[in-house]
Amino acid sequence: MLYARLAADNIKKNGKAYVPYISSCVVTVAMFYIIRSLSLNKGLWNFKMGSTIIPQLMFFGAVVTGIFAAIFLFYINSFLMKRRKKEFGLYNVLGMGKGHISRVVAFETLYVTIISVFLGLGVGIGLDKLMYLIIARIIGADVTLGFYVSFEAAVNALILFGTVFFLIMLNSIRQICFSKPIELLMSGSRGEKEPKTKITMTVLGVLCLGGGYFISITTTDVRDAVEMFFFAVLLVIIGTYMLFTAGSVFLLKALKKNKSYYYKTKHFTSVSGMLYRMKKNAAGLANICILSTMVLVMLSTTSCLMIAAEIMLNYNYPFDVSIQLFDAYGNGENSLNTLKQLESIRTILNENSGCIEIKGDYDYFGLHCDIKDNAVDAGSYNIGFSTVMTVMTAEDHNKFSGDNITLKDNEIAVITSNYDYKYETLKLFDKEYTVKKKARRNVNSHVSFADTVTVVIVNDRDTLLNISGDYGEFLDGVRGHFFLDHRIDFDITDRGLWEQTKEEIIKELENVSSYSFVEDREQARADYMSVYGGLFFLGAFLGLLFTMAAILIIYYKQISEGYEDKSRYEIMQNVGMSKSEVKASIHSQVLTVFFLPLIVAGIHSVFAFPIISRMIELADFSGDWLLACCMGGCFLAYAVLYVVIYLVTARGYYRIVSA
């Protein structure tokens, strides 16, 4: 048991390094268990919206968390191994063989695995219900009683992290076995050569970063935004690593060649220190930058969608309930099925008039189309350049809008949602109409994936039927086929009574063949929240995970640099620099290097804004102002946290350097 006791003593003696490492392992295990448990929780499959989107989102989050956990724990362990190599080299010199040292490392890994997995599962099980309640609160769902423990999630965590820690142990043993004792002893004090300027890598980094930025700025078609976004992200990640590795060295060497700048006390030591520091820490800085960018993009996007959900709901569902009856290609004004539906539904609504307030009852027809100059092109429809057009009579429009529009033959009114119609005429198929009135205000689209909505108001029903007939002829070449639908809009005054009435209407609609449905804003709210609330929770959850990773990387980076800079701190004083000058020089280096990832992450976020904005339009929302506010707010909050992390870790850094 000598090796087991020695391993336990090593963990105790290296507490400053092991406590944060084990803590991060515990949190990572807990977060994986929670997100996996939520994906398996049957309560999430029984929310009132009847959707499976939440469990699917949680499963995706579990996959991302598992992959990230493996990469993150390997990376953090590399800091530990770097710190411990000198200790292992000393053991080797004092007579312990590499096989004996490997046994010590194996026991250390076993202790870390047992503590991390079982504490992590305990924390995860304890917080699982809290996370469940948070999701239920976000999406406004009913909460089931009882305490849920997922044995499947626990087994998944045991298998995943058992495998990860086993591979970490093998990697640590590999480093010990393939290193010479002198290399282990001198690993912390080996001199560094001045890094070479890698012009090719610098140019490639600039090209990759510029390519990612270019894709984000120039992608205007929302249908291509998702696919191009991942390609742009890949280019930005590659470019970031290249520029931190080679571009930073290129910049610092350029400053070094500038004699008027370089040969000053604070610049001389600062530039030289950063030049050598960049070679070792480029990957760490790039990792912090990428993690920070991921946090900013995820939180800003999901929070924007969460806030926009209510805006989109009110925009797409201006009334509590809408009943729509679609009657395509009827040989007359309305088919018999549609007329039967209308009669039955009106009877039910009249019998239950105490629970509703009718806002509109009208015929209309709608189509997707492009408006090119002053003519409707119904043969093409491109998301991002198109409109959803609704054509209705002035009498029907005035009934529920409060307007008092009067029109003559051949006159129309045009109301648009988010663009200005500039022409004095509008050609609908083969006939041109004079635009008597133009207005721009929020109008209901009733159709998803539409950037713009256009309402065309005509003088009477005969004109509506003529235009509908023209559209029917355009579709199949047969005159007399109409594309005429009906809609009843109303608000609810008694929700309980309406639920009973709604069942009667749905049952009545099932008895006829014409396609129709009931739109209920409360049901739509549940559907909206299931999607956007789930995305917000997942974004916040993964954002917390990535923030924790960035904090741990920063912490280990500061601590390892503190031990390296201790000897440099003493040498600088021995060659004549005062203590205050040395401290100012080191402070300048640390501050510059420390905040560089945050600055670059902010730049990445700014250039990501255009393509993220296009992606959000897929959710039927166009609000750059809201996304800009969310992105700015997330950056400020993250920057404040970043400063706090700097102050805490800098204190530990100076304590090591000054000891």
C-alpha positions in Angstrom: 0.0 0.0 0.0 3.0 2.3 -0.2 2.0 3.6 -3.6 -1.6 4.2 -2.4 -0.4 6.2 0.6 2.1 8.1 -1.5 -0.5 9.0 -4.1 -2.8 10.3 -1.3 0.0 12.4 0.2 0.8 13.8 -3.3 -2.8 15.0 -3.7 -2.7 16.7 -0.3 0.6 18.4 -0.9 -0.5 19.7 -4.3 -3.8 20.9 -3.0 -3.6 24.3 -4.8 -3.6 22.4 -8.1 -5.8 19.4 -7.2 -8.6 21.1 -5.4 -9.7 23.2 -8.5 -9.1 20.2 -10.7 -11.3 17.8 -8.7 -13.9 20.6 -8.2 -14.1 21.1 -11.9 -14.4 17.3 -12.4 -17.2 17.1 -9.8 -19.1 20.0 -11.5 -18.6 18.4 -15.0 -20.0 15.0 -13.9 -22.9 16.7 -12.1 -23.8 18.8 -15.2 -23.6 15.8 -17.5 -25.9 13.8 -15.2 -28.4 16.6 -14.9 -28.6 17.2 -18.7 -28.8 13.5 -19.4 -31.4 12.9 -16.7 -33.5 15.7 -18.1 -33.4 14.1 -21.5 -34.8 10.9 -20.0 -37.3 12.4 -17.6 -40.8 11.3 -18.6 -42.2 14.4 -17.0 -40.7 16.5 -19.9 -42.6 14.3 -22.4 -46.0 15.1 -20.7 -46.0 18.9 -20.8 -49.2 20.4 -22.0 -47.9 21.3 -25.4 -47.4 17.6 -26.1 -44.1 18.2 -27.8 -40.9 16.2 -27.8 -38.7 19.2 -28.5 -37.5 19.6 -24.8 -36.1 16.0 -24.4 -34.5 16.3 -27.9 -32.8 19.5 -26.9 -31.6 18.0 -23.6 -30.3 14.9 -25.4 -28.3 17.2 -27.8 -27.0 19.1 -24.7 -25.9 15.8 -23.1 -23.9 14.8 -26.3 -22.3 18.3 -26.4 -21.5 18.1 -22.6 -20.0 14.6 -22.9 -17.7 15.5 -25.8 -16.7 18.8 -24.2 -16.1 17.1 -20.8 -13.6 14.6 -22.4 -11.6 17.4 -24.2 -11.8 19.8 -21.2 -10.6 17.3 -18.6 -7.7 16.2 -20.8 -6.7 19.8 -21.3 -6.8 20.6 -17.6 -4.9 17.5 -16.7 -2.1 18.7 -19.0 -1.5 21.6 -16.6 -1.3 19.2 -13.7 1.2 17.0 -15.5 3.3 20.0 -16.4 3.4 21.1 -12.8 4.3 17.6 -11.5 7.0 16.6 -14.0 9.8 17.9 -11.8 8.4 16.0 -8.9 8.3 12.8 -10.9 11.8 13.4 -12.1 13.0 13.7 -8.5 11.4 10.4 -7.6 13.2 8.8 -10.6 16.6 10.2 -9.6 16.1 9.0 -6.0 15.6 5.4 -7.1 12.0 4.9 -8.0 11.6 3.2 -11.4 9.1 4.5 -14.0 6.9 1.6 -13.3 6.7 2.6 -9.6 5.9 6.2 -10.6 3.3 4.9 -13.0 1.6 3.0 -10.1 1.5 6.2 -8.0 -0.1 8.1 -11.0 -2.6 5.3 -11.4 -3.6 5.5 -7.7 -3.9 9.3 -7.9 -6.1 9.0 -11.0 -8.2 6.3 -9.2 -8.7 8.7 -6.2 -9.7 11.6 -8.5 -12.1 9.3 -10.4 -13.8 8.0 -7.3 -14.2 11.4 -5.7 -15.3 13.1 -8.9 -17.8 10.6 -10.1 -19.5 9.9 -6.8 -19.5 13.5 -5.6 -20.6 14.6 -9.0 -23.5 12.1 -9.1 -24.5 13.2 -5.6 -24.5 16.9 -6.6 -26.2 16.1 -9.9 -29.0 14.1 -8.3 -29.5 16.8 -5.7 -29.8 19.6 -8.3 -31.7 17.6 -10.9 -35.1 18.5 -9.5 -34.1 22.2 -9.3 -33.2 22.2 -13.0 -36.5 20.5 -13.8 -38.4 23.2 -11.9 -36.4 25.9 -13.7 -37.4 24.5 -17.1 -41.0 24.2 -16.1 -40.9 27.8 -14.9 -39.3 29.1 -18.1 -41.9 27.4 -20.4 -44.9 27.8 -18.1 -45.5 24.1 -17.7 -47.2 22.1 -15.0 -44.8 20.5 -12.4 -45.0 16.9 -11.4 -44.5 15.9 -7.8 -41.9 13.5 -6.6 -38.2 13.0 -6.8 -36.7 11.5 -9.9 -33.5 9.6 -10.1 -32.3 8.4 -13.5 -30.3 5.2 -13.1 -29.6 5.2 -16.9 -28.1 8.7 -16.7 -25.9 7.6 -13.7 -24.7 4.5 -15.6 -24.0 6.7 -18.7 -21.9 9.1 -16.4 -20.0 6.2 -14.9 -19.1 4.7 -18.3 -18.2 8.1 -19.8 -16.1 9.5 -17.0 -14.6 6.1 -16.2 -13.4 5.9 -19.8 -12.1 9.5 -19.8 -10.1 9.1 -16.5 -8.7 5.8 -17.7 -7.4 7.4 -20.9 -6.1 10.4 -18.9 -4.1 7.9 -16.7 -2.7 6.1 -19.8 -1.6 9.5 -21.3 0.1 10.5 -18.0 1.9 7.2 -17.8 3.0 7.6 -21.5 4.6 11.0 -20.7 6.5 9.6 -17.8 7.7 6.5 -19.5 8.9 8.3 -22.7 10.7 11.1 -20.8 14.3 11.0 -19.5 14.8 11.8 -15.8 16.8 14.9 -16.6 14.0 16.1 -18.9 11.5 15.7 -16.1 13.7 17.5 -13.6 14.5 20.4 -15.9 11.0 20.7 -17.4 10.1 23.8 -15.4 13.4 25.6 -15.8 14.5 24.9 -19.3 15.4 28.0 -21.3 13.2 29.1 -24.1 14.5 30.1 -27.5 13.0 33.1 -29.2 10.0 32.0 -31.3 10.4 32.1 -35.0 8.1 34.3 -37.2 5.7 32.0 -39.1 4.6 34.3 -41.9 2.8 31.5 -43.8 0.7 30.6 -40.8 0.0 34.2 -40.0 -1.2 34.8 -43.6 -3.4 31.7 -43.4 -4.8 32.8 -40.1 -5.7 36.2 -41.5 -7.3 34.5 -44.6 -9.3 32.0 -42.5 -10.5 34.7 -40.1 -11.3 37.1 -43.0 -13.1 34.2 -44.7 -15.3 33.5 -41.7 -16.1 37.2 -41.3 -16.8 37.6 -45.0 -19.3 34.6 -44.9 -21.1 36.2 -42.0 -21.4 39.6 -43.6 -22.4 38.4 -47.1 -24.9 35.6 -46.2 -28.3 37.2 -46.9 -30.4 34.2 -47.7 -31.8 32.9 -44.4 -32.1 29.4 -45.9 -28.3 29.2 -46.2 -27.6 30.9 -42.9 -27.4 27.7 -40.7 -25.2 25.7 -43.1 -22.9 28.7 -43.7 -22.8 29.5 -40.0 -21.0 26.3 -39.1 -18.6 26.7 -42.0 -17.8 30.3 -40.8 -17.4 29.0 -37.3 -14.8 26.4 -38.4 -12.8 29.1 -40.3 -12.9 31.5 -37.3 -11.7 28.8 -34.9 -8.8 27.8 -37.2 -7.9 31.4 -37.9 -8.0 32.2 -34.1 -5.5 29.4 -33.3 -3.2 30.4 -36.1 -3.2 34.1 -35.2 -2.6 33.5 -31.5 0.2 31.1 -32.4 1.9 32.9 -35.2 0.2 36.3 -35.7 0.9 37.4 -32.1 4.6 36.6 -32.6 4.7 38.4 -35.9 3.2 41.5 -34.2 5.5 41.5 -31.3 8.6 41.1 -33.5 7.4 44.0 -35.6 7.3 46.1 -32.4 10.7 44.8 -31.4 12.1 46.1 -34.7 10.7 49.5 -34.0 13.7 50.9 -32.1 12.1 54.1 -31.0 9.3 52.1 -29.4 11.2 49.0 -28.2 14.2 50.6 -26.5 12.3 52.1 -23.5 12.3 50.5 -20.1 8.7 49.5 -19.8 8.3 48.5 -23.5 11.6 46.6 -23.6 10.7 44.2 -20.8 7.0 44.1 -21.7 7.5 43.2 -25.4 10.2 40.7 -24.6 8.2 39.0 -21.9 5.1 38.7 -24.1 7.2 37.4 -27.0 8.4 34.4 -25.1 5.1 34.0 -23.2 3.1 33.8 -26.5 5.0 30.7 -27.7 3.9 28.7 -24.7 0.5 30.1 -24.1 -0.9 30.7 -27.6 -3.1 27.5 -27.4 -4.4 28.4 -24.0 -5.2 32.0 -25.0 -7.0 30.7 -28.2 -9.0 28.2 -26.1 -10.1 31.0 -23.7 -11.0 33.2 -26.7 -13.1 30.4 -28.4 -14.8 29.5 -25.2 -15.6 33.1 -24.5 -17.0 33.6 -28.0 -19.2 30.5 -27.6 -20.6 31.8 -24.4 -21.4 35.2 -25.8 -23.0 33.8 -29.0 -25.1 31.2 -27.3 -26.3 33.4 -24.5 -27.1 36.4 -26.7 -28.9 34.3 -29.3 -31.0 32.2 -27.0 -31.9 35.2 -24.7 -32.9 37.1 -27.8 -35.2 34.3 -29.0 -36.6 34.0 -25.5 -37.4 37.7 -25.2 -38.7 37.7 -28.8 -41.1 34.8 -28.2 -43.7 37.0 -26.7 -43.2 39.6 -29.5 -43.6 37.0 -32.2 -46.6 35.5 -30.4 -48.5 38.8 -30.3 -47.5 39.5 -33.9 -48.5 36.2 -35.4 -51.6 35.7 -33.1 -53.2 39.1 -32.6 -56.4 37.4 -31.4 -57.0 34.9 -28.7 -58.5 32.4 -31.2 -58.7 32.2 -35.0 -60.7 29.6 -37.0 -59.4 29.1 -40.6 -61.2 27.3 -43.3 -59.2 26.7 -46.5 -61.2 26.0 -49.7 -58.7 25.8 -52.6 -60.1 25.3 -56.1 -63.8 25.5 -55.3 -66.1 25.6 -58.3 -67.9 28.7 -57.0 -67.5 31.3 -54.3 -67.3 28.5 -51.6 -67.6 24.8 -51.8 -70.5 23.0 -50.1 -68.2 21.6 -47.5 -66.9 25.0 -46.6 -70.4 26.5 -46.4 -71.5 23.6 -44.2 -68.5 24.2 -41.9 -69.2 27.9 -41.7 -72.9 27.3 -40.8 -72.1 24.8 -38.1 -69.3 26.9 -36.5 -71.4 30.0 -36.5 -74.2 28.1 -34.8 -71.8 26.8 -32.1 -70.3 30.3 -31.6 -73.7 31.9 -31.3 -74.8 29.3 -28.8 -71.7 30.1 -26.7 -71.5 33.9 -27.2 -71.0 34.4 -23.5 -67.4 33.3 -23.7 -66.2 35.0 -26.8 -66.1 38.4 -28.5 -66.0 38.3 -32.4 -63.4 40.5 -34.0 -63.6 39.5 -37.6 -65.6 37.2 -39.9 -64.5 37.4 -43.5 -63.5 35.8 -46.8 -59.9 36.3 -48.1 -57.3 34.5 -50.0 -53.5 34.4 -49.4 -50.5 33.6 -51.4 -46.7 33.6 -51.3 -45.2 35.8 -53.9 -42.5 38.3 -54.9 -43.3 41.9 -55.6 -41.1 43.1 -58.4 -41.4 46.8 -58.9 -45.2 47.3 -59.0 -46.2 43.8 -60.1 -47.0 40.6 -58.3 -44.9 37.6 -59.4 -46.8 34.6 -58.0 -44.5 32.2 -59.8 -41.5 32.7 -57.5 -41.0 32.8 -53.8 -37.7 33.4 -52.1 -37.4 33.6 -48.4 -35.8 37.0 -47.6 -37.1 38.8 -50.7 -40.8 37.8 -50.6 -44.1 38.6 -48.9 -47.2 36.8 -47.7 -50.0 38.6 -49.4 -53.6 38.6 -48.1 -56.4 40.0 -50.3 -59.7 41.0 -48.7 -62.6 43.5 -49.1 -62.7 46.9 -47.5 -66.0 46.0 -45.7 -64.4 43.0 -43.9 -61.2 44.9 -43.2 -63.0 47.9 -41.6 -65.1 45.6 -39.4 -62.2 44.5 -37.2 -59.5 47.0 -37.8 -61.4 50.2 -37.0 -60.3 51.8 -40.3 -62.9 53.5 -42.6 -61.5 52.7 -46.0 -63.7 53.4 -49.0 -62.7 52.5 -52.5 -64.0 52.7 -56.1 -63.7 50.2 -58.9 -60.1 49.6 -59.8 -58.8 51.1 -56.5 -57.0 49.3 -53.8 -55.3 50.0 -50.5 -52.0 48.5 -49.5 -50.9 47.9 -45.9 -47.4 46.6 -45.3 -45.6 45.3 -42.2 -42.0 46.2 -42.5 -41.4 47.8 -45.8 -42.8 50.8 -47.7 -44.7 50.3 -50.9 -43.4 53.1 -53.2 -45.6 52.8 -56.3 -48.9 54.4 -57.2 -50.2 51.2 -59.0 -50.1 47.5 -58.3 -50.5 44.8 -61.0 -52.3 41.7 -59.8 -51.9 39.0 -62.5 -53.3 40.6 -65.7 -55.0 43.7 -64.2 -53.4 46.9 -62.8 -55.0 48.7 -59.9 -54.6 52.2 -58.6 -53.2 52.4 -55.0 -55.5 54.9 -53.3 -54.0 54.5 -49.8 -50.7 53.2 -48.5 -49.9 52.5 -44.8 -47.2 50.7 -42.9 -48.0 49.0 -39.6 -47.9 45.6 -37.9 -50.2 43.2 -39.6 -50.7 39.6 -38.9 -49.1 37.2 -41.4 -50.8 33.9 -40.3 -48.0 32.2 -42.1 -44.5 31.3 -40.8 -41.1 32.0 -42.5 -42.3 35.3 -44.0 -40.1 38.4 -43.8 -42.8 40.7 -44.9 -46.6 40.8 -44.9 -48.8 42.7 -47.4 -52.5 43.2 -47.1 -54.3 44.3 -50.3 -57.8 45.7 -49.7 -60.2 45.8 -52.6 -63.6 47.6 -53.0 -66.0 44.7 -53.0 -66.6 41.0 -53.1 -66.9 40.8 -56.9 -63.3 42.3 -57.2 -62.1 39.8 -54.6 -63.6 36.9 -56.6 -62.2 38.2 -59.9 -58.6 38.3 -58.4 -59.1 34.9 -56.8 -60.3 33.5 -60.2 -57.3 35.0 -61.9 -55.0 33.3 -59.4 -56.9 30.0 -59.9 -56.4 30.3 -63.6 -52.7 31.1 -63.1 -52.3 28.0 -61.0 -54.0 25.4 -63.3 -55.0 27.3 -66.4 -58.8 26.8 -65.8 -61.0 29.8 -65.4 -63.5 29.6 -62.6 -61.4 27.8 -60.0 -61.2 30.0 -56.9 -58.7 30.1 -54.1 -61.0 31.6 -51.5 -60.7 31.0 -47.7 -62.6 32.0 -44.6 -61.5 33.2 -41.2 -63.2 34.0 -37.9 -61.2 35.9 -35.3 -62.3 36.4 -31.7 -61.1 37.1 -28.2 -62.0 34.9 -25.2 -63.9 36.3 -22.3 -64.4 33.0 -20.4 -61.5 30.6 -20.8 -63.1 27.7 -19.0 -66.3 27.8 -21.1 -64.3 28.3 -24.2 -62.4 25.0 -23.7 -65.7 23.2 -23.9 -66.8 25.1 -26.9 -63.4 24.4 -28.6 -64.0 20.7 -28.3 -67.3 21.0 -30.1 -65.8 23.0 -32.9 -62.9 20.6 -33.4 -65.3 17.7 -33.4 -67.5 19.5 -36.0 -64.5 20.2 -38.2 -63.6 16.5 -38.2 -66.9 15.6 -39.8 -66.2 17.5 -43.1 -63.5 17.0 -45.6 -62.3 20.6 -46.3 -59.0 21.4 -44.5 -59.5 23.7 -41.6 -58.1 24.2 -38.1 -58.4 26.2 -34.8 -55.5 28.5 -33.8 -55.4 29.2 -30.1 -52.9 31.7 -28.8 -52.5 29.9 -25.5 -51.6 26.7 -27.2 -49.3 28.6 -29.5 -47.6 30.2 -26.4 -47.0 26.7 -25.0 -45.4 25.6 -28.3 -43.3 28.8 -28.5 -42.1 28.3 -25.0 -41.3 24.7 -25.5 -38.9 25.6 -28.3 -37.4 29.0 -27.2 -37.6 28.3 -23.5 -35.8 25.0 -24.1 -33.2 26.7 -26.2 -32.7 29.4 -23.6 -32.2 26.8 -20.8 -29.7 24.8 -23.0 -27.8 28.0 -23.9 -27.6 29.1 -20.3 -26.6 25.6 -19.2 -23.8 25.2 -21.8 -22.8 28.8 -21.3 -22.2 28.0 -17.6 -20.2 24.9 -18.5 -18.0 26.8 -21.0 -17.6 29.7 -18.5 -16.4 27.2 -15.9 -13.9 25.8 -18.4 -12.6 29.3 -19.2 -12.2 30.1 -15.5 -10.2 26.9 -14.9 -8.0 27.5 -17.8 -7.3 31.0 -16.7 -6.6 29.9 -13.1 -4.1 27.2 -14.1 -2.5 29.5 -16.6 -2.0 32.2 -14.0 -0.7 29.7 -11.4 1.8 28.0 -13.8 3.0 31.3 -15.0 3.5 32.5 -11.5 5.9 29.7 -10.7 7.7 30.3 -14.0 8.0 34.1 -13.5 9.2 33.8 -9.9 12.8 33.3 -11.0 12.5 36.0 -13.8 11.2 38.4 -11.2 14.4 37.9 -9.1 16.7 38.2 -12.1 15.2 41.5 -13.2 15.8 42.9 -9.8 19.4 41.6 -9.8 20.2 43.4 -13.0 19.2 46.8 -11.6 15.4 47.2 -12.0 13.5 48.5 -9.0 10.8 46.3 -7.4 8.1 48.8 -8.6 9.4 48.7 -12.2 9.6 45.0 -12.3 6.0 44.7 -10.9 4.8 47.3 -13.4 6.4 45.4 -16.3 5.0 42.0 -15.2 1.6 43.6 -14.6 1.6 45.1 -18.1 2.5 41.7 -19.6 -0.1 39.8 -17.6 -2.8 42.4 -18.2 -2.2 42.5 -22.0 -2.1 38.7 -22.5 -5.0 38.1 -20.0 -7.5 40.5 -21.7 -6.5 39.8 -25.3 -8.9 36.7 -25.6 -11.8 38.9 -24.3 -11.1 41.6 -26.8 -10.8 39.1 -29.7 -14.0 37.3 -28.5 -15.8 40.7 -28.6 -14.6 41.2 -32.2 -15.7 37.7 -33.2 -19.2 38.4 -31.7 -19.5 41.7 -33.7 -18.7 40.0 -37.0 -21.0 37.0 -36.1 -23.9 39.4 -35.7 -25.1 39.5 -39.3 -25.3 35.8 -39.9 -26.9 35.2 -36.4 -29.5 37.8 -37.3 -30.3 35.9 -40.5 -30.6 32.6 -38.6 -33.0 34.3 -36.1 -35.2 35.2 -39.1 -35.8 31.5 -39.6 -37.8 31.8 -36.3 -40.1 34.3 -38.0 -38.5 37.2 -36.1 -36.6 40.2 -37.5 -35.3 42.4 -34.8 -31.6 43.4 -35.1 -32.1 45.9 -32.3 -33.1 43.2 -29.8 -30.2 41.0 -30.8 -27.8 43.9 -30.5 -29.0 44.7 -27.0 -28.8 41.1 -25.9 -25.3 40.7 -27.4 -24.1 44.0 -25.8 -25.6 43.1 -22.4 -24.1 39.6 -22.5 -20.7 41.0 -23.4 -20.8 43.6 -20.5 -21.9 40.9 -18.0 -19.2 38.5 -19.2 -16.6 41.3 -19.1 -17.4 42.1 -15.5 -17.1 38.4 -14.6 -13.8 38.3 -16.5 -12.4 41.2 -14.5 -13.4 39.5 -11.3 -11.6 36.4 -12.4 -8.6 38.5 -13.2 -8.5 40.2 -9.8 -8.8 36.8 -8.0 -6.2 35.0 -10.0 -3.8 38.0 -10.2 -3.7 38.0 -6.4 -2.6 34.4 -6.4 -0.1 35.1 -9.1 1.6 38.0 -7.3 1.6 36.0 -4.0 3.6 33.2 -5.8 5.9 35.7 -7.5 6.6 37.7 -4.4 7.2 34.8 -2.1 
